[in-house]
Amino acid sequence: MDLTNLSANLTNITNTLTEKPSIANLATVLLSFTGFQNWVKLFLIGGVFETCRRVVFRAWDTIVDSVWITVDLEDGDDSYDWMMVWLSQHPSWLKARKLATSTSSFGLEDPPDFFGTAKNDREVRFIVAYDYNSTFWHKRRYVKVMRSKAEGLSYHSTRSLHLSILGGNHQTVQDILAEARVCWQKAREEQISVYASDVRNEWRLITSRPKRPLKSIILDVGVKEAILEDALDFLDSKEWYSERGIPFRRGYLLYGAPGSGKTSLIQSIAGELNLDVYIISLSRAGLDDNSLQELIADLPEHCIALMEDIDAAFHRTLSRDLPDEGEESKELRGSNPNPSAIPQERTSRISLSGLLNALDGVGAQEGRLLFATTNRYEALDAALRRPGRMDVHVEFKLASRYQIGELFKRFYLPTPRTSSTQRSSSKDTTTSKEDDDDRKTSDSGYGTPVNAETEKLIDVELPSEVRDQSLAAITRRRKRDVKISLEELDVLVERFRESILEGEFSMAALQGYLLMHKNQPHRAAECAGKWVEEEMAKREAKRSSEKKDL
Ligand SMILES: Nc1ncnc2c1ncn2[C@@H]1O[C@H](COP(=O)(O)OP(=O)(O)OP(=O)(O)O)[C@@H](O)[C@H]1O
């Protein structure tokens, strides 16, 4: 088209549109352009294709949804840990060739070693890489699993597991999760899980601890048994409580000398009762009355809630009447506009009434055992100590004569070695009750395991003159078992008991002393008197320097 024609056409169009300006006229004019017609065709064809594509995909999704069931498990949720541990033992993951390193423990003391490569804690453990798709058959169902990681805001990433089961339903998912849970529980049979709240005020598994045998806690006769029995009885009495309309909660206040076994006893009771421990730290930054109430309401039904050093929280932060937010925070922040620079104890805003309400208000969780510890019983408000909040009060004192002797005995009492051969043979033979009792009495929960046959042998401390200071010799010596006859042990126990002053030392201090003579019972008994003198002299010196300072 030459320029004269184009200009004539444009003049025609302009005339048509000026004489009769309507949409129909505009459409006729536009359609008179061949290029425009082609664009419209292309647009229509594209539209048809896109619609078909969407229909096909929607149909495919519907088919997939009806035959596959998918479930996402997020890190932080218990079920994620269960699945990870279960999968760590699954051949489909053991054969994977796309790997990543991992330090995650999945709630276990001894994290799963996916490929059996780590010989000790410090070695690198491998795990299946992100976005690796593994497939396997589980009870005649085809399962696809993929790990993934999504980067979120402020460098926070979320790890998750995607599980797809062909032809599965909710029951199938529950079955797999139940199996994974059993596997996880088996892996942590000898452990207790410890939870603490994070900055988002959610409970998080922070560690797993080995269970501590109750017999390793030495208290005066009957004390620990009474607490354990009380706790067992409480856990069995849900109906009894509900029939009488009494809130189903029990509080234990363990108070007394530092290092006398309060925390150790709670850890041990948690193990005996198979309960997880939830640490409520009243001085956690950002904790206020509302968030404390939420945390306590979020506790699982059966657990141990632990508040350690409740008096310390009281002195720093708890009071019935805190100044209102405005005044105190202004005073605190003052020239310091950065809230994170405010001392931590000041950033926790718990009031005593907030704590009291959280413990037994309407929102408080039922079925939990609350254990609180304190070194300053008298400093606690009477309202906090009253029955209903703290039902059982147990005083822990400095070591009694009985405790001194028992600690020594248990420290050096030989334990039968539990080698694999012994274990398997003991399965074949029926052990008599007496045998069993014997084993129990000689199992200290502390001592170095020794062979049962050599248990009656005498002490093998190396004479000091032949002590070779080379590393190899020291290592060899450290590995040697303490072999001491029970009769001899009794004599040493008596000597130790005579040397240590009753009610003067904490069990922790005595344990520290014995640890200095880990494999030397004779030496421990002999030097105890001298150690006591030194400790008393140190105390005296400290006292007189404090007097001078005053
Ligand atoms: N009665 C006891 N029997 C056995 N070991 C004990 C006992 N008391 C203390 N110990 C030992 O002393 C150490 C400290 O004990 P623990 O932390 O339980 O004391 P605590 O009373 O909670 O102390 P604190 O009041 O300072 O928190 C632990 O290693 C524990 O093994």
The ligand as a Gaussian input file, in Angstrom:
#p B3LYP/6-31G(d) Opt

LIG

0 1
 N       20.586000     -36.853000      97.156000
 C       21.425000     -37.062000      96.161000
 N       21.700000     -38.290000      95.719000
 C       22.559000     -38.505000      94.732000
 N       23.200000     -37.520000      94.075000
 C       22.971000     -36.271000      94.459000
 C       22.072000     -35.974000      95.501000
 N       22.052000     -34.651000      95.671000
 C       22.859000     -34.124000      94.756000
 N       23.417000     -35.089000      94.026000
 C       24.360000     -34.871000      92.915000
 O       24.739000     -33.509000      92.935000
 C       24.582000     -32.875000      91.672000
 C       23.642000     -31.671000      91.807000
 O       22.363000     -32.127000      92.196000
 P       21.009000     -31.365000      91.821000
 O       21.201000     -30.458000      90.685000
 O       19.943000     -32.379000      91.734000
 O       20.831000     -30.508000      93.131000
 P       19.743000     -29.391000      93.424000
 O       19.249000     -29.646000      94.804000
 O       18.733000     -29.341000      92.346000
 O       20.656000     -28.101000      93.391000
 P       20.203000     -26.566000      93.181000
 O       19.254000     -26.236000      94.289000
 O       21.491000     -25.826000      93.308000
 O       19.585000     -26.488000      91.826000
 C       24.060000     -33.925000      90.733000
 O       25.118000     -34.303000      89.900000
 C       23.661000     -35.093000      91.607000
 O       24.105000     -36.290000      91.015000

